[in-house]
Amino acid sequence: MKRFTFSLLGTPQIFLEQTPFSLPTRKTLALLVYTVIERKSIARDRLMTLFWPDSDQEHAQTSLRTTLGYLRRTLPPDRFQIERDAVLFVRGDNISIDAEILLDAAKSASRPQLRQSTYIPVFRAAVENIRGDFLSGFSVDGASDFDNWLVMQREFFHQQAVRVFNALSQLQLETGLYFEGLHTTTKWIDFDPFDETAYQRQMQLYLAGGDRIAALQSYKSLSLMLSNEFGVLPSPQSQTLKEQAQTMVDREKKRLDPEMECIALNRMAISLSQSTYELEQALNLLRQALHLAGQSDNSLYRAETHWNLAQTYFYHGSLESALHHANTALDVARVLGRDDLIGRILNTIAYVKLWSGDPSTDVIVWADEAFLIFERLHQPMMQVDCLTIKANSFLSKGFPEQGFQYAKEALSLSETTQNDWGIASASYNLGLAFLDQGEIQLAESQCQRGILYSRTAGHPPLVFFNLLVLGHVEREAGKFDKALDTHSEALQLGMELKSPYFRFLVATELCADYLSLRNTEKALENALVARKLRIRVPYSDYTRYQETEALLHADYWEEAMQETDFIREQLLADPHNRRLEYFYQRVLAAWASAENKIDDAKICLEQAANQARQWGFQTELESTKRELSRIEDLLKR
């Protein structure tokens, strides 16, 4: 029998083997989850009371019968046992439920043998499944009793998760697994940012690993959170840990030379930018490190610091500064002949060029040179990164066949080397490529896989991009509410990542989602957010014309014209960008339709349809045909 996986700790997801198992309504999903979690036979009357409390007996029975019939038809055989008065979800060895894996681990955490390191895999497996609270963000309209049950379950599983986080990180501290423990505490703080114990454990791990500066930074984050949220100071236990770290730092400062301090500042900055995404603080530390590198006259430290500055400015959205520091680092690295550093810098330059919308072929040139270096150095993970840059570049410029080939190559290399990060990165690019091909189910499945692997790799930005593309795919499949839920999850994650890129990208998608749902007010709200940020990034051109539509719907004519001029300027600077050329025709069609020039709108849409057909944008072709059909109906009236 096929494996059935329930991923309920976070936004609910169900998989049959590795394929997402979709249900038609939230109520159907809620009923299935309820029967799974309760682990017992449930009376039909109880289910009717939970899910159809406002219906009379006859209608409630009909609704329940329809829902159960659907589940019995679509679930694996004999999985749902339906009797005259009760319903039972039948379990088996081929079922995995993350909430129960967590519960078993929490029971183990309460046993006296806890301190045995043999428990680490048990706790680790439970923690890896935690994406958020039980059924995070989920509710059912008109089912208050179910929602009350859900609140209690969330609190219960939240407590179990905290117990396991605590037990795992304690064992990791005691057994010297400091780096792994820091990963655990970072996830713990993401899960419950108000739990002071998580910060204390993180400080203990940093101190045990010798990173006193990072321990102080953890205390600073704790202090800021407690002050902002509760108006209180950290506990005496936290203050004691902070004093220990400060004493060690003060002692070390007396004997640190500029080179050692430069290294320490770089490490702390990297930790800030990659774990807590405090980019401004990371930049300040790197500027101090650059000054110290100049004092020491150590070219390698100077090059490394410039490279870290380039990366951090890139995440910050300051692309000109990123390119300046990357070029400076590259000049020094070439003189030093350090191929490993040269490859990393070339990779960063390729990213900066890609995200700045560079119309030239420089992106491919930089990525190719970096790829050859990493191939020579036997670094397959970085080779994959270069391949995904090339895939993204071709896809964003409207060359789906080339983009698809590079994404496939990246996925193959990642699978061969068991690189979870690479699989996640290749997956969202393949999702975009499948979307262009009109292969909606393949695109959806690939993005779901990307989400699983990016979470396994502990890489929130890749979770974000896979969610972003998944929501786009769901919208094209007509699953508008589901797309909105997915992009709302991406929005929450994007806010945590603290980079303008993520807020901008999700705003463009939410605008398109709300347009599909005919909620023009919300569509306008997100169009204005995207317009305010107005960052040129590869992915943004997939939805740019819908922002113009939203502005026109709301009679924001001046803003819509400015947006149109912006797209026109981009196209003039990058005339070979097929994606931009197609979307510019859609923008012109939106303008013609808004001005009631229906014949002109038809001409623009026919041109857009021809371009989509010629260039292989199958999903966009279908979208254009639908709009063209609507316009032709208007002409017949």
C-alpha positions as CSV (number, residue, x, y, z in Angstrom):
1,M,0.0,0.0,0.0
2,K,1.3,3.5,-0.8
3,R,2.8,5.6,2.0
4,F,0.5,8.3,3.4
5,T,2.2,11.3,5.1
6,F,0.4,13.8,7.3
7,S,2.5,17.0,7.8
8,L,0.4,18.9,10.3
9,L,3.0,20.9,12.3
10,G,2.7,24.1,10.3
11,T,0.4,24.7,7.3
12,P,-1.4,21.4,6.8
13,Q,0.1,19.2,4.0
14,I,-0.8,15.7,3.1
15,F,1.2,13.5,0.7
16,L,0.5,10.1,-1.0
17,E,4.0,8.8,-1.6
18,Q,5.7,12.2,-2.6
19,T,2.6,13.6,-4.4
20,P,0.5,16.2,-2.7
21,F,-2.9,14.9,-1.7
22,S,-5.4,17.7,-2.4
23,L,-8.9,17.9,-0.8
24,P,-11.7,20.1,-2.3
25,T,-12.6,22.1,0.9
26,R,-11.1,23.2,4.2
27,K,-14.0,21.3,5.9
28,T,-13.0,18.0,4.2
29,L,-9.4,18.5,5.3
30,A,-10.5,19.4,8.8
31,L,-12.7,16.3,9.2
32,L,-9.9,14.0,7.9
33,V,-7.3,15.6,10.3
34,Y,-9.8,15.3,13.2
35,T,-10.3,11.6,12.7
36,V,-6.6,11.0,12.3
37,I,-5.6,12.9,15.5
38,E,-8.4,11.5,17.7
39,R,-7.2,7.9,17.1
40,K,-10.7,6.4,17.9
41,S,-14.1,5.7,16.4
42,I,-16.1,9.0,16.2
43,A,-19.8,9.2,16.3
44,R,-21.5,10.7,13.2
45,D,-23.5,13.0,15.5
46,R,-20.2,14.4,16.9
47,L,-18.9,15.1,13.4
48,M,-22.2,16.9,12.4
49,T,-22.1,19.0,15.5
50,L,-18.4,19.9,14.9
51,F,-18.7,20.8,11.2
52,W,-22.3,21.7,10.4
53,P,-23.6,23.1,13.7
54,D,-26.0,25.6,11.9
55,S,-27.6,23.0,9.6
56,D,-30.7,21.1,10.4
57,Q,-30.4,17.3,10.9
58,E,-31.2,16.4,7.3
59,H,-28.8,18.8,5.7
60,A,-26.0,18.0,8.2
61,Q,-26.4,14.3,7.4
62,T,-26.3,14.9,3.7
63,S,-23.2,17.1,4.0
64,L,-21.4,14.5,6.2
65,R,-22.4,11.6,3.9
66,T,-21.0,13.5,0.9
67,T,-17.8,14.3,2.6
68,L,-17.3,10.8,3.9
69,G,-18.1,9.4,0.5
70,Y,-15.5,11.6,-1.1
71,L,-12.8,10.6,1.4
72,R,-13.6,6.9,1.0
73,R,-13.3,7.2,-2.8
74,T,-10.0,9.1,-2.8
75,L,-8.2,7.7,0.2
76,P,-6.2,4.4,-0.2
77,P,-8.5,1.3,0.1
78,D,-9.7,0.3,3.6
79,R,-8.2,3.5,5.1
80,F,-11.6,4.9,6.1
81,Q,-13.9,2.6,8.0
82,I,-17.5,4.1,7.8
83,E,-20.2,2.4,9.9
84,R,-23.8,3.3,10.4
85,D,-23.2,5.5,13.5
86,A,-19.5,6.1,13.6
87,V,-16.3,6.7,11.6
88,L,-12.8,5.5,12.1
89,F,-9.5,6.3,10.4
90,V,-7.6,3.0,10.0
91,R,-3.9,3.2,10.7
92,G,-1.1,1.1,9.4
93,D,2.7,0.8,9.1
94,N,2.8,2.9,6.0
95,I,1.4,6.1,7.6
96,S,3.5,8.9,9.0
97,I,2.0,11.7,11.1
98,D,4.5,14.3,12.2
99,A,2.3,15.3,15.2
100,E,2.6,11.8,16.6
101,I,6.3,11.5,15.9
102,L,6.6,14.7,18.1
103,L,4.3,13.2,20.8
104,D,6.4,10.0,21.0
105,A,9.6,12.1,21.2
106,A,8.0,14.3,24.0
107,K,7.2,11.1,26.0
108,S,10.8,10.0,25.6
109,A,12.0,13.4,26.8
110,S,10.2,12.8,30.1
111,R,12.0,9.6,30.9
112,P,14.9,9.4,33.3
113,Q,17.3,7.9,30.7
114,L,17.0,11.3,28.8
115,R,20.7,12.0,29.1
116,Q,21.6,9.1,26.9
117,S,22.9,10.3,23.6
118,T,20.9,7.5,21.9
119,Y,17.8,9.7,22.2
120,I,19.3,12.4,19.9
121,P,18.1,10.8,16.6
122,V,14.6,10.4,18.1
123,F,14.4,14.1,19.1
124,R,16.1,15.3,15.9
125,A,13.6,13.5,13.7
126,A,10.7,15.1,15.6
127,V,12.3,18.6,15.4
128,E,13.0,18.3,11.7
129,N,9.2,17.9,11.1
130,I,8.3,21.1,13.0
131,R,7.4,23.9,10.5
132,G,5.1,25.8,12.9
133,D,2.2,25.2,15.3
134,F,-0.4,22.5,14.7
135,L,-2.4,23.4,11.6
136,S,-0.8,26.9,11.6
137,G,-3.1,29.5,10.1
138,F,-5.9,27.0,9.5
139,S,-9.5,27.5,10.5
140,V,-13.0,26.5,9.3
141,D,-15.8,29.0,8.8
142,G,-19.0,28.2,10.7
143,A,-17.4,25.5,12.8
144,S,-16.7,27.1,16.2
145,D,-16.5,23.8,18.1
146,F,-13.8,22.5,15.7
147,D,-11.9,25.8,16.1
148,N,-12.1,25.4,19.9
149,W,-10.7,21.9,19.6
150,L,-8.0,23.2,17.3
151,V,-6.9,25.9,19.8
152,M,-6.5,23.2,22.5
153,Q,-4.6,20.9,20.1
154,R,-2.3,23.8,19.1
155,E,-1.4,24.6,22.7
156,F,-0.9,20.9,23.5
157,F,1.4,20.2,20.6
158,H,3.2,23.6,21.2
159,Q,4.1,22.4,24.7
160,Q,5.3,19.1,23.4
161,A,7.5,20.8,20.8
162,V,9.1,23.0,23.4
163,R,9.8,20.0,25.5
164,V,11.6,18.2,22.6
165,F,13.5,21.3,21.6
166,N,14.7,21.7,25.2
167,A,15.7,18.0,25.5
168,L,17.5,17.8,22.1
169,S,19.5,21.0,22.6
170,Q,20.5,20.0,26.2
171,L,21.8,16.7,24.9
172,Q,23.6,18.4,22.0
173,L,25.2,20.8,24.6
174,E,26.3,17.9,26.8
175,T,27.7,15.7,24.0
176,G,29.6,18.6,22.3
177,L,27.4,18.9,19.2
178,Y,27.5,22.6,19.5
179,F,26.9,23.5,15.8
180,E,24.0,21.1,15.6
181,G,22.7,22.5,18.8
182,L,22.8,26.0,17.5
183,H,20.7,24.9,14.5
184,T,18.2,23.4,17.0
185,T,18.0,26.6,19.1
186,T,17.6,28.8,16.0
187,K,14.7,26.7,14.9
188,W,13.3,26.8,18.5
189,I,13.4,30.6,18.6
190,D,11.8,30.8,15.2
191,F,9.1,28.4,16.5
192,D,8.6,30.3,19.8
193,P,10.3,33.7,19.8
194,F,9.1,34.5,23.3
195,D,10.7,31.5,25.0
196,E,13.6,32.8,27.1
197,T,14.8,29.3,27.7
198,A,15.6,29.0,24.0
199,Y,17.8,32.0,24.1
200,Q,19.6,30.8,27.2
201,R,20.3,27.5,25.6
202,Q,21.6,29.2,22.5
203,M,23.9,31.4,24.7
204,Q,25.2,28.3,26.5
205,L,26.0,26.6,23.2
206,Y,27.8,29.7,21.8
207,L,29.8,29.9,25.0
208,A,30.7,26.2,25.0
209,G,31.8,26.5,21.3
210,G,34.0,29.5,22.1
211,D,31.9,32.2,20.3
212,R,31.4,34.7,23.1
213,I,30.5,37.5,20.7
214,A,27.6,35.5,19.3
215,A,26.5,34.7,22.8
216,L,26.3,38.4,23.6
217,Q,24.4,39.0,20.4
218,S,21.9,36.3,21.4
219,Y,21.4,38.1,24.8
220,K,20.9,41.4,22.9
221,S,18.2,39.8,20.8
222,L,16.5,38.4,23.9
223,S,16.7,41.7,25.7
224,L,15.2,43.6,22.8
225,M,12.4,41.1,22.4
226,L,11.5,41.2,26.1
227,S,11.6,44.9,26.2
228,N,9.4,45.4,23.1
229,E,6.9,42.7,23.8
230,F,6.6,42.7,27.6
231,G,8.5,45.7,28.9
232,V,10.7,43.6,31.2
233,L,14.4,42.7,31.5
234,P,15.9,39.3,31.0
235,S,15.9,36.9,33.9
236,P,18.9,36.7,36.4
237,Q,19.9,33.4,34.7
238,S,20.2,35.1,31.3
239,Q,22.0,38.1,32.8
240,T,24.6,35.7,34.4
241,L,25.3,34.1,31.0
242,K,25.7,37.5,29.5
243,E,28.2,38.5,32.2
244,Q,30.2,35.3,31.6
245,A,30.4,36.1,27.8
246,Q,31.3,39.7,28.4
247,T,34.0,38.8,30.9
248,M,35.6,36.4,28.3
249,V,35.3,39.0,25.5
250,D,36.9,41.7,27.6
251,R,39.7,39.3,28.5
252,E,40.3,38.4,24.9
253,K,40.2,41.9,23.6
254,K,43.4,42.7,25.6
255,R,45.3,40.1,23.6
256,L,43.5,40.1,20.3
257,D,45.5,41.6,17.3
258,P,43.6,43.3,14.4
259,E,43.7,40.1,12.3
260,M,42.0,38.0,15.0
261,E,39.4,40.6,15.7
262,C,38.7,40.9,12.0
263,I,38.0,37.2,11.8
264,A,35.8,37.4,14.9
265,L,33.8,40.3,13.4
266,N,33.4,38.5,10.1
267,R,32.1,35.3,11.8
268,M,29.6,37.3,13.9
269,A,28.4,39.2,10.9
270,I,27.8,36.0,8.9
271,S,26.0,34.5,11.9
272,L,23.7,37.5,12.1
273,S,22.9,37.6,8.4
274,Q,22.3,33.9,8.0
275,S,20.5,33.0,11.2
276,T,18.7,36.0,12.5
277,Y,18.8,38.1,9.2
278,E,19.9,41.2,11.1
279,L,21.5,42.7,8.0
280,E,22.1,46.3,9.3
281,Q,24.0,45.0,12.3
282,A,25.9,42.6,10.1
283,L,26.9,45.4,7.8
284,N,28.1,47.5,10.7
285,L,30.3,44.6,12.0
286,L,31.8,44.0,8.5
287,R,32.7,47.7,8.1
288,Q,34.6,47.4,11.4
289,A,36.2,44.3,10.1
290,L,37.2,46.0,6.9
291,H,38.9,48.8,8.9
292,L,40.8,46.2,10.9
293,A,41.8,44.3,7.8
294,G,43.3,47.5,6.5
295,Q,45.3,47.9,9.7
296,S,46.7,44.4,9.5
297,D,47.6,44.8,5.8
298,N,46.4,41.2,5.3
299,S,45.1,41.0,1.7
300,L,43.3,37.7,2.2
301,Y,41.3,39.0,5.2
302,R,40.5,42.2,3.2
303,A,39.3,40.2,0.2
304,E,37.2,37.9,2.5
305,T,35.6,40.9,4.2
306,H,34.8,42.6,0.9
307,W,33.2,39.4,-0.2
308,N,31.1,39.1,2.9
309,L,30.1,42.7,2.5
310,A,29.1,42.0,-1.1
311,Q,26.9,39.1,0.0
312,T,25.3,41.0,2.8
313,Y,24.6,44.1,0.7
314,F,23.0,41.7,-1.9
315,Y,20.6,40.3,0.7
316,H,20.0,43.9,1.9
317,G,18.9,44.9,-1.6
318,S,21.8,47.4,-2.2
319,L,23.0,45.9,-5.4
320,E,25.4,48.7,-6.4
321,S,27.3,48.4,-3.1
322,A,27.2,44.6,-3.5
323,L,28.8,44.8,-6.9
324,H,31.4,47.4,-5.8
325,H,32.6,45.2,-2.9
326,A,32.5,42.0,-5.0
327,N,34.7,43.6,-7.8
328,T,37.1,44.9,-5.1
329,A,37.3,41.4,-3.6
330,L,37.8,39.8,-7.0
331,D,40.7,42.1,-7.9
332,V,42.5,41.1,-4.6
333,A,41.7,37.4,-4.9
334,R,43.0,37.2,-8.5
335,V,46.3,38.8,-7.3
336,L,46.5,36.2,-4.5
337,G,45.6,33.4,-6.9
338,R,43.0,31.9,-4.5
339,D,40.7,29.9,-6.7
340,D,38.3,29.0,-4.0
341,L,37.7,32.7,-3.1
342,I,37.6,33.7,-6.8
343,G,34.9,31.1,-7.4
344,R,32.8,32.4,-4.5
345,I,33.1,36.0,-5.6
346,L,32.3,35.2,-9.3
347,N,29.2,33.3,-8.0
348,T,28.1,36.4,-6.0
349,I,28.7,38.7,-8.9
350,A,26.5,36.5,-11.1
351,Y,23.7,36.7,-8.5
352,V,24.0,40.5,-8.3
353,K,24.0,40.8,-12.1
354,L,21.0,38.5,-12.3
355,W,18.9,40.3,-9.7
356,S,19.8,43.7,-11.1
357,G,18.2,42.7,-14.4
358,D,21.5,43.0,-16.3
359,P,20.5,42.9,-20.0
360,S,23.9,41.6,-21.1
361,T,25.1,38.0,-21.1
362,D,27.4,38.7,-18.2
363,V,25.4,36.6,-15.9
364,I,26.1,33.5,-17.9
365,V,29.8,34.4,-18.3
366,W,30.3,34.9,-14.6
367,A,28.4,31.8,-13.7
368,D,30.3,29.7,-16.3
369,E,33.7,30.8,-15.0
370,A,32.7,30.1,-11.4
371,F,31.3,26.7,-12.4
372,L,34.6,25.6,-14.0
373,I,36.5,26.7,-10.9
374,F,34.2,24.7,-8.6
375,E,34.4,21.7,-11.0
376,R,38.2,21.8,-10.7
377,L,38.0,22.1,-6.9
378,H,35.4,19.2,-6.7
379,Q,32.7,21.4,-5.0
380,P,29.5,20.1,-6.5
381,M,27.2,22.2,-4.2
382,M,28.6,25.4,-5.7
383,Q,28.4,23.9,-9.2
384,V,24.7,23.4,-8.5
385,D,24.4,27.0,-7.4
386,C,26.0,28.2,-10.7
387,L,23.6,26.0,-12.7
388,T,20.6,27.4,-11.0
389,I,21.8,30.9,-11.6
390,K,21.9,30.1,-15.3
391,A,18.5,28.4,-15.2
392,N,17.0,31.4,-13.5
393,S,18.5,33.8,-16.0
394,F,17.2,32.0,-19.0
395,L,13.7,31.5,-17.5
396,S,13.4,35.1,-16.5
397,K,14.4,36.3,-20.0
398,G,11.8,34.0,-21.6
399,F,14.0,31.1,-22.8
400,P,12.2,28.2,-21.0
401,E,13.9,25.3,-22.9
402,Q,17.4,26.4,-21.9
403,G,16.2,27.2,-18.4
404,F,14.7,23.8,-18.1
405,Q,17.9,22.0,-19.2
406,Y,20.1,23.8,-16.7
407,A,17.5,23.2,-13.9
408,K,17.4,19.5,-14.7
409,E,21.2,19.4,-14.7
410,A,21.3,21.1,-11.3
411,L,18.7,18.6,-9.9
412,S,20.6,15.6,-11.3
413,L,23.9,16.7,-9.8
414,S,22.2,17.5,-6.5
415,E,20.5,14.0,-6.3
416,T,23.8,12.3,-7.2
417,T,25.6,14.1,-4.4
418,Q,22.6,14.0,-1.9
419,N,22.6,17.8,-1.7
420,D,19.2,18.8,-0.1
421,W,19.9,22.5,-0.6
422,G,20.6,21.9,-4.3
423,I,17.4,19.8,-4.8
424,A,15.4,22.6,-3.2
425,S,17.1,25.3,-5.4
426,A,16.6,23.3,-8.6
427,S,13.0,22.5,-7.7
428,Y,11.6,26.0,-7.8
429,N,13.4,26.7,-11.1
430,L,12.0,23.4,-12.5
431,G,8.6,24.5,-11.1
432,L,8.8,27.7,-13.2
433,A,9.9,25.7,-16.3
434,F,7.1,23.2,-15.9
435,L,4.7,26.2,-15.5
436,D,5.9,27.6,-18.9
437,Q,5.3,24.1,-20.4
438,G,1.8,24.0,-19.1
439,E,2.6,21.0,-16.9
440,I,0.7,22.2,-13.9
441,Q,0.7,19.0,-11.9
442,L,4.5,18.5,-12.5
443,A,5.1,22.1,-11.4
444,E,3.1,21.6,-8.3
445,S,4.7,18.4,-7.3
446,Q,8.2,19.8,-7.9
447,C,7.6,22.8,-5.7
448,Q,6.2,20.6,-3.0
449,R,9.3,18.6,-3.1
450,G,11.4,21.8,-3.0
451,I,9.6,22.9,0.1
452,L,10.3,19.5,1.9
453,Y,14.0,19.6,0.9
454,S,14.5,23.3,1.7
455,R,13.1,22.7,5.2
456,T,15.3,19.6,5.6
457,A,18.3,21.8,4.6
458,G,17.2,24.5,7.1
459,H,17.2,27.2,4.4
460,P,14.3,29.6,4.9
461,P,15.0,31.6,1.7
462,L,14.6,28.5,-0.4
463,V,11.4,27.6,1.4
464,F,10.2,31.1,0.5
465,F,10.9,30.7,-3.2
466,N,9.4,27.3,-3.5
467,L,6.2,28.6,-1.7
468,L,6.2,31.6,-4.1
469,V,6.3,29.5,-7.2
470,L,3.9,26.9,-5.7
471,G,1.3,29.6,-5.1
472,H,1.7,30.8,-8.6
473,V,1.1,27.3,-9.9
474,E,-1.9,26.9,-7.7
475,R,-3.4,30.1,-9.0
476,E,-2.9,29.0,-12.7
477,A,-4.6,25.8,-11.8
478,G,-7.6,27.8,-10.6
479,K,-7.0,27.0,-6.9
480,F,-7.3,30.7,-5.9
481,D,-7.9,30.3,-2.2
482,K,-5.1,27.7,-1.9
483,A,-2.7,30.1,-3.8
484,L,-3.6,32.9,-1.4
485,D,-2.9,30.6,1.6
486,T,0.4,29.6,0.2
487,H,1.5,33.2,-0.6
488,S,0.3,34.3,2.9
489,E,2.6,31.7,4.4
490,A,5.4,33.0,2.1
491,L,4.6,36.6,3.3
492,Q,5.0,35.6,6.9
493,L,8.3,33.9,6.2
494,G,9.4,36.9,4.0
495,M,8.8,39.3,6.9
496,E,11.1,37.2,9.1
497,L,13.8,37.2,6.4
498,K,14.0,41.0,6.7
499,S,15.0,41.7,3.1
500,P,13.0,44.0,0.7
501,Y,13.3,41.4,-2.0
502,F,11.0,39.0,-0.2
503,R,8.4,41.6,0.7
504,F,8.3,42.8,-2.9
505,L,8.1,39.4,-4.5
506,V,5.2,38.2,-2.4
507,A,3.3,41.5,-2.9
508,T,3.4,41.0,-6.6
509,E,2.0,37.5,-6.2
510,L,-0.7,38.5,-3.6
511,C,-1.8,41.2,-6.0
512,A,-2.4,38.6,-8.7
513,D,-4.1,36.2,-6.2
514,Y,-6.6,38.9,-5.1
515,L,-7.3,39.9,-8.7
516,S,-8.2,36.2,-9.4
517,L,-10.5,36.3,-6.4
518,R,-11.9,39.7,-7.7
519,N,-10.9,41.4,-4.5
520,T,-9.7,44.6,-6.2
521,E,-9.2,46.5,-2.9
522,K,-6.6,43.9,-1.6
523,A,-5.1,43.7,-5.1
524,L,-4.6,47.4,-5.1
525,E,-3.1,47.3,-1.6
526,N,-0.4,44.8,-2.7
527,A,0.2,46.5,-6.1
528,L,1.0,49.7,-4.2
529,V,3.4,47.9,-1.9
530,A,5.2,46.3,-4.8
531,R,5.3,49.7,-6.6
532,K,6.7,51.4,-3.6
533,L,9.6,48.9,-3.4
534,R,9.9,48.5,-7.2
535,I,12.9,46.2,-7.3
536,R,13.9,44.7,-10.6
537,V,14.4,41.0,-9.8
538,P,14.2,38.0,-12.2
539,Y,11.0,36.6,-10.8
540,S,9.0,39.9,-10.7
541,D,8.4,40.0,-14.5
542,Y,6.0,37.0,-14.2
543,T,3.3,39.1,-12.5
544,R,4.2,42.7,-13.3
545,Y,1.2,43.3,-15.8
546,Q,-1.3,42.3,-13.1
547,E,-0.1,45.1,-10.9
548,T,-0.9,47.5,-13.7
549,E,-4.4,45.9,-14.0
550,A,-5.0,46.4,-10.3
551,L,-4.0,50.0,-10.5
552,L,-6.3,50.6,-13.5
553,H,-9.2,48.8,-11.8
554,A,-8.9,51.3,-8.9
555,D,-8.6,54.3,-11.2
556,Y,-5.0,54.9,-10.2
557,W,-4.2,56.2,-13.7
558,E,-1.1,58.2,-12.9
559,E,0.5,55.3,-11.0
560,A,-0.5,52.8,-13.7
561,M,1.2,55.1,-16.3
562,Q,4.4,55.3,-14.2
563,E,4.4,51.5,-13.9
564,T,3.9,51.1,-17.7
565,D,6.7,53.6,-18.4
566,F,8.9,51.6,-16.0
567,I,8.3,48.4,-17.9
568,R,8.8,50.2,-21.2
569,E,12.2,51.5,-20.0
570,Q,13.2,48.0,-18.9
571,L,12.3,46.6,-22.3
572,L,14.3,49.3,-24.1
573,A,17.3,48.5,-21.9
574,D,16.8,44.7,-22.5
575,P,15.2,44.3,-26.0
576,H,15.9,40.6,-26.2
577,N,14.0,39.8,-23.1
578,R,11.0,37.8,-24.4
579,R,9.3,37.7,-21.0
580,L,9.2,41.4,-20.8
581,E,8.1,41.8,-24.4
582,Y,5.1,39.4,-23.8
583,F,4.1,41.1,-20.5
584,Y,4.4,44.6,-22.1
585,Q,1.7,43.5,-24.6
586,R,-0.5,42.4,-21.7
587,V,0.0,45.8,-20.1
588,L,-1.0,47.5,-23.3
589,A,-4.1,45.3,-23.5
590,A,-5.0,46.2,-19.9
591,W,-4.8,49.9,-20.8
592,A,-6.9,49.5,-23.9
593,S,-9.5,47.6,-22.0
594,A,-9.6,50.2,-19.2
595,E,-10.1,52.9,-21.8
596,N,-12.8,50.9,-23.5
597,K,-10.8,50.5,-26.7
598,I,-11.8,46.9,-27.1
599,D,-10.5,46.5,-30.7
600,D,-7.0,47.7,-29.5
601,A,-7.2,45.4,-26.6
602,K,-7.9,42.5,-28.9
603,I,-4.9,43.4,-31.2
604,C,-2.6,43.5,-28.2
605,L,-3.9,40.2,-26.8
606,E,-3.5,38.5,-30.2
607,Q,0.1,39.7,-30.4
608,A,0.7,38.4,-26.8
609,A,-0.9,35.0,-27.7
610,N,1.4,34.7,-30.8
611,Q,4.4,35.5,-28.7
612,A,3.5,33.0,-26.0
613,R,2.9,30.3,-28.6
614,Q,6.1,31.1,-30.4
615,W,8.3,31.2,-27.3
616,G,6.8,28.3,-25.4
617,F,4.9,30.1,-22.6
618,Q,2.1,27.5,-22.6
619,T,0.4,28.5,-19.3
620,E,0.5,32.2,-20.3
621,L,-0.9,31.2,-23.7
622,E,-4.0,29.7,-22.0
623,S,-4.3,32.8,-19.8
624,T,-4.1,35.1,-22.8
625,K,-6.7,33.0,-24.7
626,R,-9.1,33.3,-21.7
627,E,-8.7,37.1,-21.7
628,L,-9.0,37.2,-25.5
629,S,-12.3,35.2,-25.3
630,R,-13.6,37.7,-22.8
631,I,-12.7,40.6,-25.0
632,E,-14.3,39.0,-28.1
633,D,-17.5,38.5,-26.1
634,L,-17.6,42.2,-25.4
635,L,-17.2,43.0,-29.1
636,K,-20.2,40.8,-30.0
637,R,-22.5,42.7,-27.7
